């Protein structure tokens, strides 16, 4: 069982890594939301244990972006937020199971193996057709974006922006819509922050045969040669 453990408490993360490794799991641990999404896309684990209170990007935002990127890995939310309302929000956001802290390690392991078994019994999911825009290709199952045959080095926000534009090549996507996709649920982020992501992505697209254009009053458009 390849497991991605996302927990911001170093002591808790270290304890779980050791305990689950002794029980036969191959565990990759991290404590940051942005790093978690990057590792998830790169490693495609069998199951994800996800805390909700994370720096960088909270657990629900990580989960929502992963599901939007067609990452279908089973997810167990492990958190101190144990109210019924919190559980409903987590499950509605795409989680498969929910275990409040404190918890029993045997129960955690049993639930994780049940999630992996359920996914195996269901068989492999149908692969989503890749998004293609000129020399760019986005694998919607992994979220990786390729320039010809090379994976592009993009931050999660840059990847979310580019994927949204690739879904509508040659058509403008409004600034408001892009902000919702790149900064989901981040009410403390200034609206102009989307322009910073656009600027950085535009530099990375230079000399690729694609251009990120600004259409005043309409939004942004990905133009291919």
Number of C-alpha atoms within 10 A of each C-alpha: 16 17 23 25 24 26 27 19 13 12 10 10 18 14 11 17 19 12 15 18 16 10 10 10 17 16 19 19 21 20 20 20 26 21 19 28 21 17 16 23 18 12 13 17 19 22 22 28 22 28 25 23 21 21 14 14 21 18 26 25 21 26 25 20 22 22 17 16 20 16 18 18 20 19 23 24 24 25 21 15 16 14 9 9 9 15 19 12 12 22 16 12 16 19 24 15 17 21 20 15 11 10 12 10 12 10 11 17 15 10 16 22 16 12 21 19 12 12 17 12 9 8 8 8 10 7 10 11 10 15 18 17 22 16 14 23 21 23 18 18 21 18 25 19 23 16 17 12 10 10 13 16 13 16 16 19 19 21 21 21 23 25 25 19 23 22 16 16 18 15 15 17 21 15 18 12 12 20 23 14 17 21 21 16 15 13 8 7 12 10 13 10 12 20 12 11 18 20 12 13 20 17 11 14 16 11 8 14 14 17 17 19 15 15 13 7 8 13 16 20 22 23 19 15 9
